Amino acid sequence: MICPLAYWGCAIDIRHAYQGDREVELVENHMDEDKMKRHGVITPKSNVYYSCNCFYPEIFFIMIALNELIKLRIMDLTKTKYLYREAMDRKVIWDETIAILRLFQAEFVKCIKETFSAPVFSRWMNLLNADYIHIQEIAGQYIDLLNIKYINMTREKRLKNLSTIVRRIAEFRYDNEHNEIKEVVIEVAKEYNCEPGAIRLQEVEHPENIEW
């Protein structure tokens, strides 16, 4: 059910960032003249970091979706449906794919911890790690709509509404707007004989210039 716009947007931007097609930042690497002389090398004093901008609603959704993907990865590696004991299985604990995904999640959590107050951050962590979210059942068009609503807010309103956005995504099954969107998408997909993820909402158009 998940729409390609909602899921692949960030992944595509990360790939372009890796290729140097997005943001570029120079970060000091603590190399100085004395260290160069000591090691007998000449090196730059800054490292080049590539980055990209992502919408908060989309990245919140991706964090929850990654939890589900990691569960599937564990079950695939261990050939079992049991997760908690198998998370320490030797096939799992040293798996590079899981490690990379967790590192990506951890870096985002650090960013959120600096953005939210302590009580809000604690509630957000509970939502992120809640059981039985079933994020695979969400209508991706709903995430696209939340992205647009977020873009059209002022910076002050964005910060004020972040916790509400997280809750709406984590508890999408109880959100009337989501359920209405999903119902319409399924009906239109049947009418045009296509996958629900191929349906685009008319009101979802990203502006050319976005104030990040």
N, C-alpha and C positions, 0 to 999 in steps of 0.2 A: 504493500500500500504506500510505502514511503516514496515521495516524489523526488526525482533526480535533482531538482533545484535545491531542495532543502538539504540533501545529503552530500551531493557532489560539489556544491559551490565552494566550500572551505577546502576540500581535498584538491580541487583544481587550482585554487589560489596558492596553496602550499607547494604544489608541484611547480608553479610558475615562479614562486619565490626561490625555490631551490635552483631554478635555472637563471636566477638573477633578474627576473622580469617584474619584480614588485619593489618593495622598499629596501633600501640599502643603508646600513648604519655602520660607522666605524667605532670600534670599542677598544680602548687601551688594553694591551696585553702585559703590561708591567715590564716590558723589555726596555733596558736603558744601555747607555754606552759601556758601562762597566761590565754588565753581563755579556754583551757582545764580545768584548775583549777577552773575557774569561773563557768563553766557549770558542773563540776564534771564528765567529760568524758575523755576518751582517744581515739583519732581518728588519722587517717593518716594525714599528712600535704600536701598531694598531691592527686588529683583526677585522675582517669584513664579515658582518652578519646580515643575512637576508631574512626578511620578514614580510608578512602580509596582514591586511586588516580583515577581521571577520566580525559579523554581527553577533551580539550577545545571544539573542534567542537561538540562532543557528548553532552556536558553539555549545550552549547548554544542552540542546538536543543531542549533539554529537557526543558529549560526555556520557550521557545516559545510554546512547546506542552502543558506545564502545564497551560499556560494562557487559552488555548482552553479547557482543561479539567475542569478548574475552571468555565468557562462559562457554560459548560454542567452541572456541579454540581449545579450551581445557578438555571438553568432552571428546573432541576429535583426537587429541593427543593421547588421552587415556582410554579411549573406547568405552566410556562409561557415562551414565547419566548423573552420577553423584559428583558434586562440585567441591564441597568444603574439605573433605579429606584429600581429594585428588589435587587440590591447589598446591600441595607440597610434594607432589609426585616428581621424581627426577626428570621426567619428560616435560614437565610443566615449569618447574621453578627456574630452569636455566633457558627457557625458550626466549629467543631474541625478539620474536614478534610481540609477545605479551609484554616484555620489558620495555620495548619502544612505545607501545600504546600507553602503558602506565606512566612512563616518563612524560609523555605528551599531556596526559591528564594532570599529573603532578604540577607541571609548569603552569597550567591554567588555574589550578586551585590556588597556587601562590599569588597569582594575579588577582583572583577574586578575594582572597584574604586581605589584600591591601585595599580593596575597593569597599567591601562591606564592613559594617560594625561587627564586633564579636558575636552578639546575639543573632544577628541576621545571618552571619556566616555559618554559625552552628545549625540554624534551621535549614540553610541551603544544603549543607552537607548531608543532613538527614534526608532531604528530598532526593539528592543525587544518588544516594545509596539505598533508597527504599526498595523493598522487594515487590515483585508482582506489578511493576509499572507496565510491562508489555509494550514497550516503545515501538516495536515492530508493527503495531496495529494503528499507529497514529497516521493521520492524513498529512502528507508532507506539505500540501497546500496551506495547511494551518500554520506551519512554521514560516512559510513564505509571507503569509499575512502578518504574523507577529513581527517579522523583520521589517516590513514596510511601516507598521505602526511605530516601531522603535526608531526608525530613521526619521520619521516626521516629528518626533519629540525634540524638545530642547535638551541640552546636555543635563540640565537640572532635573527635568522630568524623567530622562532615561535612568539616571541613578536612583531616583525615587521609586521607579516602577520595576526595577530589576528583579526584586524578590517576588513580586506578583507574577512576572513573566515566567520565572522558574517554576512557580507553583502551577501555573496554567499548563505548562508543558508536562510536568511530572504527573499531573492529575487530569490529563486531557480527556480521559474517558467520561469525566463528570462535567466537562465544559460544554455548555449548550452551543456556543459558537462553533466549536470543533465538530460536534456531532452533526450540526446542520451542514457544514462544509463537506464532511465525509459523505453524508447522504446524497447531496447534490452531485459530488464527484463520481460516486458509484453509479448513479442513474445516467449521467452523461457518458461515462465510459461504456456502459452497456449499449447506449444509443449509437455510439460511434464505433463500437466493437474494438476497443483499445484498452490498454492497461490504465488503471486509475492514475498512476504516476505520470502519464502523458498529458493529463488535463491541466491546463493553466487557468487560474482565476483572472478575469479581466481587470480587476482592480489592483492586481499585483504587478506593478511596474517600478523597477528601481530607478530613481532619479539619476541623471547624468553626473551631477555633483553632489557628493555626500560629505557632510561635516562630521568627520570622525572625532 
